[in-house]
């Protein structure tokens, strides 16, 4: 609408007494009508890129003078449910006030969680933490059946499941599981932190160590983290936050992708999120431009 208004103003400046000026005005209006859809499309594309900019940012190495710690892998974590030794760039923000943490050293992966409140433990409302890892070709695209299942964003090879309980309650549970090609094999050898995770019930914090040797010594890993209500498998608190929440079943679509478990990596760099950008929208945007340009040429 703005371009049409500008065209009218240009017509008044040129004058309306001559036939030439009238033709110029008509051509200006006609051009404006042709280019307005393209302008809107381009503006839409710029807005789309703006919204997606966090996923397209390059890796950042923070200066020691800033209020950020430098890229942190390799990083040793003390598994004691005290999250003070985690670094800023290891915080993988989740939905529903869940703050996840992820890093590694030369021999283990580490996972941390701040639930945002005390863990839930009622019979019909108790929390279960899930860590799914893709470390090799093949795997399961469906989660462990815990009163329901979800679709995973990759073919997972390993799953660590953890149900914390109040202190004094021995109904806690954790287990490392492996997809053997036909089902989730339970009770896999687990040696992290002497064979047990750590949690603080009232603070809603937990930490898990997963030694590389326990999961086949991977050189790369894909990760998705989330919580469920154990009684009905309601999914919440996932990271990456592009993933959905809600009743079972849900289809998770995004994950953290670490192509090399090297030193000098900032785990929460947005470029590690897959998908980084909705490729389907890229295709639609490109097709729209092609259609409009063809229309302008006619």
N, C-alpha and C positions, 0 to 999 in steps of 0.2 A: 504493500500500500504506500510505503514511503517513496519508492521509486516512481510510482505513478504521479504522486504529488510533486516531486521534483521535475518531472517531465512537463507537467502543466505550467510550472513556474518558468521553465525554459521557453515554452511556447509564448508566454506573455512578454518575455524579454525580447524575443525575436520579432514580435509584432504579429498582427493578424490581417494586415492590409494587403499583403502580396500573396499570390498563389504559391510562390516558392517557400515562403515562411510557413504557410499552411502545410505543405508537403513535408517540410522538415519536422514540424510538430507532430504530424501523423506518424512519420517514421520513428520519431523519438518515443511516442506512446507505444507503437508496435514493438520496438526493441525492448522497451521496458516490460511489456507483457511477456516477451519471450524469455528475458533474463531473470525475471522475478522468481520463478521456480528454482532456477539454478542457484540464485543467491540464497534462497531459503534452505536449499539442500546443503550448500556449503556451510552456512551458519549452523545447521543441524549437525553436520560432521564435526565442526569445531567444538561444539558443545559436547558431543560424544567423546571426542578426544580429551576434552577437559575433565570429564567425569572419570575417564579411564587413565588419566595421567599417573596416578599413584602406581598402577601396575606396570607402567612403562618406564619408570625411573631407573637410571643406571645405578650400579653399585656405588656406594658412598663410603669413603674412608674418612672418619671424623678426626678432626684435629684434637690434640690433647688439651687445647685451651677451651674447647666447647664443653657443654654440659652433657656430653655423651662419652661413653667408653669406646675405645677403638674396636675394630673388627676382632672377634673374640676366639674363634676356634684356632687352635685347640684350647679347650677350657675344662679344667677339672671341677666337678661339682661335688660337694659333700652332701650325701643323701641323708638328710635329717629333718625334712619338712620345714626347714628354715630357708626362705627364698632370697635372703640378703646377698648371697654370693652370685646370683645371676646378673648378667649385664643387660643394659637397655636394648641392645640389638639382638637379644635372644628371646624377647617377648613376642610371641605370636598371638596377637589379640584374637579372642574368640567372641562369639555372640553371648548374650544373656549374662554379661558381667564376668564371664570366664576369661581369665588371663592364663594362657598356656606359655610354656617356655620350652625351648629346644636347643640343644647344642651337642657337641661331641669333643672327645679328646682323641688320643691315638689308639684307644682300645675299646671305647664304649660310647653309646648314645645316652643322652640324659634328657628326661622329660620332667617338667614341673607344671604344677597347676595351682592357681589361686581361684577357688570356687566362687568368690564374691560374697560368701556367707558360710555359715557352718554347713557341713555335709548333711544331707537328708538321710534319715535312717528308719523311718516308719515302714512297717510291713508292706504298705501299699504305695510307698513313696520313698524309695532308697536310691542312692546315686551309684552309678557304675561308670568307671572311666575306661575309655577305649583308645588304644594306640594301634593303628594299622600301618604296616610297612610293606612296601614293594621293593624287593631287593634283587630279583632275578626274573627272567622271562617266565610267563605262565603265572597261575595263581587263581585266587577266588575273587569274583566280582560281587559276591554277596557276603554280608557280615555273618558273624556267629549268631546262631539262633538263641536269643535270650528273651523269651516271651515276645518274639517278633524279629524280623530281619530288615536290613536296609541294603540298598545298592551302593557299592563302593565306587570311588572315582577312578580306580585302577585295579589291576589284578594283584591282590595282596598275597604275600607269602607267609607273613608273620602277623600275629595279633597278641598284644599284651592286654589282658583284662584285669581290672582291679576294683574291688568293692571294699572301700574303707568302712570301718565301724567305730563306734565310741570306744574309748579305752575301757578295758574290762570286758567288752563284748567279744567273744571268740568267734563270732560268725563272719569275720572278715574273710576275704578271698582274693587271691591273685593267681594268675596262670599265664604262662607263655605257650602259645599255640602255633602250630605250623600246618599250612595247607599241603596235604600229601598227594594232591591230584584228584581226590574224590571226596574229601571231607576235612574238617578242622581237627587235627590230631592234638589232643590235650596233653598236659603234664610234660611238656618238653623240658629238658634240663635248663635250669635258670640259675645263674650264679651271680647276678647283679647285686652289689652291696651285701654280699654274704648270703644271697638267696631271698632277700625280701625288700620291698619298697618301704618308704617312710611316709607317714601322714600325721597331721595334727587336726583332730576332728573339729574342735571348736573354731579354729582359724580357717578351716576349709582349704588347707594346703596339702599338697602331696608331691613326692619326688620319686622317680623311677630311674634306675640305671639298667641299660640293656647292653651287655657286652657284645662286641662284634662276633666273638667266638661262638656265642649262643645262637646267632642268626646267620651263620655261614660265612662270616668275614666279608661283608659286602664292600664294594668300592664306591657305591652310590646308593641312594635311598630316596623313595617317595614316601611321604608321610601325610596322614590325615588323622586328626584328633577330635574327639567329641565325647559328650556324656550322654547317658540315657537314664531314664527312670526304669529301674530294674523290674518293676512290677508290670509295666505295659510297653516298655521299649520306646517311650516318647523320647525323641532325639532333641538335644539342646546343647548350647555352648560350643558349636563346632569352630574349628579353624582349618583352612581359611574361611573367612566370614561370608564368602559367596555361597557357601553351602546352606541348604534349607534347615529348618527346624520343624518339629511337629510330630504327629502320631506315626506309628509304624504302618506301612513302609515309607521311607523317604529315599530319594535318589540323590546322593552326593555327587557333585560334578567337579569340584576343585580340590587341589592338594598342593603341598609343598614339595618341590622337586630339587634335590641336591645331587647334581651330576657328578660330583667328586667330593669325598669326605676329607677335604684338605684342611690345612691351616689357613688362617687369614680370611675366613668366611663370616659374614654377618648373617646369621640364620634368618632374620626377619626382613631381609631385603625384598621388596615387593616383586623384583624380577624373578624370585624363586617360586612364585605362585603360578600354577597352571590351572586353567588357561589365563594367560596374561591379559588377553584382550578378546572379546567375543568375535571370533573370525567370521561368523555368519553375518554380523553387522557390517564388517569390513566389505564383504562381498555385496551385500545389499546396497551399501553406500556407493561402491564403484559402479554397480549396474545402474543405479539412479543417475549418476553423472553422465554415463554413456548415453542413456535415453534422452536426457535433456539436451546434451550437446548435439545429438542427431536432430532433435526437433528445431534447434536454433539454426542449424545449417540449411534447413528446408526453406 
